[in-house]
């Protein structure tokens, strides 16, 4: 096992659970992140 570092962004929003509304609040950013990784 190596000691590598990775970037991590944690989004915590008061009153949100792991429901559709929480996911919908950042899905566009999430998809853009993966798109950039796929086309690079």
Backbone as JSON Lines, residues from 0, in Angstrom:
{"i":0,"aa":"X","n":[0.85,-1.17,0.0],"ca":[0.0,0.0,0.0],"c":[0.9,1.24,0.0]}
{"i":1,"aa":"X","n":[0.55,2.21,-0.81],"ca":[1.35,3.43,-0.87],"c":[0.66,4.55,-0.11]}
{"i":2,"aa":"X","n":[1.42,5.55,0.21],"ca":[0.91,6.74,0.88],"c":[0.7,7.84,-0.13]}
{"i":3,"aa":"X","n":[-0.23,7.69,-1.03],"ca":[-0.48,8.72,-2.03],"c":[-1.58,9.65,-1.55]}
{"i":4,"aa":"X","n":[-1.56,10.85,-2.1],"ca":[-2.57,11.83,-1.73],"c":[-3.58,11.96,-2.86]}
{"i":5,"aa":"X","n":[-4.8,12.23,-2.51],"ca":[-5.82,12.48,-3.52],"c":[-6.66,13.67,-3.07]}
{"i":6,"aa":"X","n":[-7.24,14.33,-4.04],"ca":[-8.08,15.48,-3.74],"c":[-9.47,14.99,-3.34]}
{"i":7,"aa":"X","n":[-10.03,15.6,-2.34],"ca":[-11.34,15.19,-1.83],"c":[-12.16,16.43,-1.53]}
{"i":8,"aa":"X","n":[-13.37,16.46,-2.02],"ca":[-14.29,17.56,-1.72],"c":[-15.51,16.96,-1.06]}
{"i":9,"aa":"X","n":[-15.8,17.39,0.14],"ca":[-16.95,16.9,0.87],"c":[-17.98,18.02,0.95]}
{"i":10,"aa":"X","n":[-19.19,17.73,0.51],"ca":[-20.26,18.72,0.55],"c":[-21.28,18.3,1.59]}
{"i":11,"aa":"X","n":[-21.43,19.1,2.59],"ca":[-22.41,18.85,3.64],"c":[-23.38,20.01,3.64]}
{"i":12,"aa":"X","n":[-24.65,19.7,3.52],"ca":[-25.67,20.74,3.52],"c":[-26.7,20.41,4.59]}
{"i":13,"aa":"X","n":[-26.88,21.35,5.49],"ca":[-27.82,21.13,6.59],"c":[-29.22,20.86,6.04]}
{"i":14,"aa":"X","n":[-29.85,19.85,6.56],"ca":[-31.21,19.52,6.17],"c":[-31.32,18.59,4.97]}
{"i":15,"aa":"X","n":[-30.18,18.22,4.37],"ca":[-30.19,17.32,3.21],"c":[-29.78,15.93,3.66]}
{"i":16,"aa":"X","n":[-30.44,14.94,3.12],"ca":[-30.0,13.57,3.33],"c":[-29.46,13.07,1.98]}
{"i":17,"aa":"X","n":[-29.37,11.78,1.81],"ca":[-28.83,11.24,0.56],"c":[-29.97,10.99,-0.44]}
{"i":18,"aa":"X","n":[-30.85,11.95,-0.54],"ca":[-32.03,11.8,-1.39],"c":[-31.83,12.42,-2.77]}
{"i":19,"aa":"X","n":[-32.85,12.36,-3.57],"ca":[-32.83,12.94,-4.91],"c":[-32.49,14.42,-4.86]}
{"i":20,"aa":"X","n":[-33.02,15.15,-3.9],"ca":[-32.8,16.59,-3.83],"c":[-31.33,16.93,-3.55]}
{"i":21,"aa":"X","n":[-30.7,16.15,-2.71],"ca":[-29.28,16.37,-2.43],"c":[-28.45,16.06,-3.67]}
{"i":22,"aa":"X","n":[-28.69,14.93,-4.29],"ca":[-27.95,14.54,-5.49],"c":[-28.17,15.57,-6.6]}
{"i":23,"aa":"X","n":[-29.4,16.01,-6.78],"ca":[-29.72,16.98,-7.83],"c":[-29.0,18.3,-7.62]}
{"i":24,"aa":"X","n":[-28.62,18.6,-6.38],"ca":[-27.97,19.89,-6.1],"c":[-26.52,19.94,-6.61]}
{"i":25,"aa":"X","n":[-25.91,18.8,-6.94],"ca":[-24.54,18.83,-7.46],"c":[-24.29,17.89,-8.64]}
{"i":26,"aa":"X","n":[-25.32,17.31,-9.22],"ca":[-25.12,16.32,-10.28],"c":[-24.42,16.92,-11.49]}
{"i":27,"aa":"X","n":[-24.72,18.17,-11.84],"ca":[-24.08,18.78,-13.0],"c":[-22.56,18.86,-12.8]}
{"i":28,"aa":"X","n":[-22.11,19.31,-11.63],"ca":[-20.68,19.35,-11.34],"c":[-20.06,17.97,-11.42]}
{"i":29,"aa":"X","n":[-20.77,16.98,-10.91],"ca":[-20.27,15.6,-10.88],"c":[-20.09,15.06,-12.3]}
{"i":30,"aa":"X","n":[-21.08,15.29,-13.15],"ca":[-20.98,14.82,-14.53],"c":[-19.88,15.55,-15.3]}
{"i":31,"aa":"X","n":[-19.73,16.85,-15.07],"ca":[-18.66,17.61,-15.73],"c":[-17.28,17.09,-15.32]}
{"i":32,"aa":"X","n":[-17.14,16.74,-14.05],"ca":[-15.88,16.19,-13.56],"c":[-15.51,14.91,-14.32]}
{"i":33,"aa":"X","n":[-16.46,13.99,-14.43],"ca":[-16.18,12.73,-15.12],"c":[-15.97,12.93,-16.62]}
{"i":34,"aa":"X","n":[-16.71,13.85,-17.21],"ca":[-16.52,14.14,-18.64],"c":[-15.09,14.62,-18.9]}
{"i":35,"aa":"X","n":[-14.61,15.53,-18.06],"ca":[-13.23,16.04,-18.24],"c":[-12.21,14.91,-18.13]}
{"i":36,"aa":"X","n":[-12.44,13.99,-17.21],"ca":[-11.51,12.86,-17.05],"c":[-11.56,11.92,-18.25]}
{"i":37,"aa":"X","n":[-12.74,11.75,-18.81],"ca":[-12.88,10.83,-19.95],"c":[-12.28,11.38,-21.23]}
{"i":38,"aa":"X","n":[-12.35,12.67,-21.44],"ca":[-11.86,13.25,-22.7],"c":[-10.41,13.72,-22.62]}
{"i":39,"aa":"X","n":[-9.81,13.67,-21.46],"ca":[-8.41,14.12,-21.36],"c":[-7.43,13.0,-21.65]}
